[in-house]
Amino acid sequence: NFAIASLPAQVQLPEGLIEEKIAYDGLLVYVPAYKSQNLPSELQGKISLAQLQQIFTGKITNWNELDADFPDLLLKPYLPMEPEALRLFQQKVIGDDPNRIAQFKQIEQRSTFDTLRSVAAGEKQGQNPEAGSISFGLLTQTWDQCKIYPLAIASKKVDPVQPLLRETTNGAEQPISPSNNLCLEKPNIKPNISVFSTATYPLSTPLIVAYPRDNNLPGNVSGPLFADFLQTQDGQYLLQQTGLVPLQSVPKNYTLSPSINR
């Protein structure tokens, strides 16, 4: 009766379907946030789409090959296992060139969970075997992990855009930086709704509910009802709790309606 999907701006739904935006999703590109080998600081907390394309097509094996100011450190990229993350990254970064796609598919794969666990274990062991690694993952799986640092992304059209904000002690919000201790500030970190809703962040994508336009199809009322609910404040709060970016900000300490709690 209805479907939920990420839908890039340039993709059109088949005729006969209606789409309603319910939230935003996207990818974070991240590197380990080790104190002893602070790669986020060395990279000034940012990377470009062009540099990511070089990295994830196997053209770079050391960070200083990418930029002379970067450290002399073995660069090890990993692809996640999630098909949606791979599809979105290929579309946004790798492009349609068959040679680049073939090279992209040669990069080692492992689950986002295993990458995050390996990064955390490397710091505990003190050997930092993952110090020069880089990977990407869906926002819902990565935005609240403090052992990694999500890099700001630059493109030809925009300067580096950091997708996460931190709330300061005076209530102001500002993009995170490599100098922030994300583990200590974890309760104050959240996705930046503005850069997702305006697509300023290059690795963002809208999330939609799609349902048939034909009102005579059996059971098709469920699609509009579902979309309408997710666009309410209760629905937006629940989507935010999963790690998605809501269409609009949800008030702090929001309480679900009594009917939802039941």
C-alpha positions, -999 to +999 in steps of 0.1 A: +000+000+000+029+024+005+067+024+006+094+043+025+125+053+004+153+077+001+148+097-031+175+120-045+163+152-061+171+141-096+151+109-094+115+108-104+089+084-090+070+063-116+038+078-128+008+071-106+026+075-073+025+104-048+055+112-026+055+129+008+087+139+025+089+127+061+126+132+072+162+134+059+188+107+059+224+107+046+259+095+051+287+104+075+323+100+064+344+093+094+380+087+107+392+075+141+392+101+168+424+089+185+442+112+209+477+099+201+472+101+163+447+129+159+438+125+122+407+148+125+430+177+135+455+168+108+427+170+082+414+202+098+381+183+102+372+182+065+376+164+032+363+171-003+342+149-026+371+149-051+395+135-024+369+109-014+367+098-050+405+093-051+405+074-018+376+051-026+388+042-060+421+029-046+443+057-060+457+067-026+475+045-001+490+072+022+474+103+035+503+126+024+497+115-012+464+133-010+479+165+004+515+174+014+502+189+046+485+156+057+505+131+079+527+103+066+502+077+076+489+045+059+455+052+045+430+023+047+395+028+033+366+005+042+332+001+025+302-007+047+280-036+040+247-018+038+234-016+002+217+018+008+249+034+020+269+020-009+242+031-034+241+067-020+279+070-019+283+057-054+257+082-066+270+112-047+308+106-049+319+079-073+296+089-102+285+068-132+320+061-147+323+023-151+360+022-144+356+042-111+326+020-101+348-012-107+376+003-086+351+013-059+338-023-056+374-036-051+377-017-017+375-040+013+341-043+029+331-048+065+300-040+085+297-006+101+295-023+135+328-041+129+345-009+118+333+010+148+343-019+171+378-021+155+383+016+159+374+015+196+396-016+202+426+000+185+425+029+210+423+006+240+452-015+228+473+016+223+486+003+190+462+023+168+461-001+139+431+018+125+447+053+129+447+060+092+414+043+083+384+060+068+349+048+061+314+060+057+280+049+070+243+057+073+235+086+096+214+064+119+243+041+126+271+066+130+261+101+142+262+093+180+294+073+180+321+093+198+352+072+190+350+084+154+350+119+139+325+128+111+343+150+086+329+181+070+324+176+033+333+201+006+322+201-030+328+224-060+296+242-051+300+246-014+327+251+013+331+223+038+298+216+056+298+198+090+266+178+094+267+177+132+261+205+157+270+209+194+251+229+219+273+252+239+269+260+276+250+292+267+226+274+245+241+284+212+247+258+185+278+255+164+294+229+141+316+203+159+353+206+155+383+183+160+391+201+193+357+189+208+357+158+230+327+141+214+324+115+242+321+141+269+298+162+248+277+134+234+244+146+250+249+180+233+256+166+197+228+164+171+224+165+133+222+200+117+186+201+104+193+232+082+221+216+061+201+185+055+168+203+046+185+226+022+208+198+008+238+220+016+254+189+031+264+170-001+258+135+013+222+142+024+190+127+009+153+131+016+133+103+030+098+099+016+066+079+018+053+069-016+017+056-023-007+052-052-025+082-066-056+062-074-081+065-045-100+035-057-072+010-050-080-012-020-064-002+012-045+028-003-057+051+025-030+037+047-003+055+028-016+090+033-025+083+069+010+070+076+026+100+060+003+124+078+012+109+111+050+110+105+047+147+097+031+155+130+052+165+160+048+131+175+059+114+143+089+138+138+099+131+174+098+093+168+118+096+136+144+117+154+148+091+180+159+066+153+187+089+143+169+105+112+168+142+107+133+156+112+117+181+088+116+206+117+132+209+151+115+190+179+113+209+212+136+198+240+121+174+265+093+167+241+066+144+255+046+121+232+008+125+232-009+102+257-025+082+228+010+074+214+024+064+248-005+039+252 
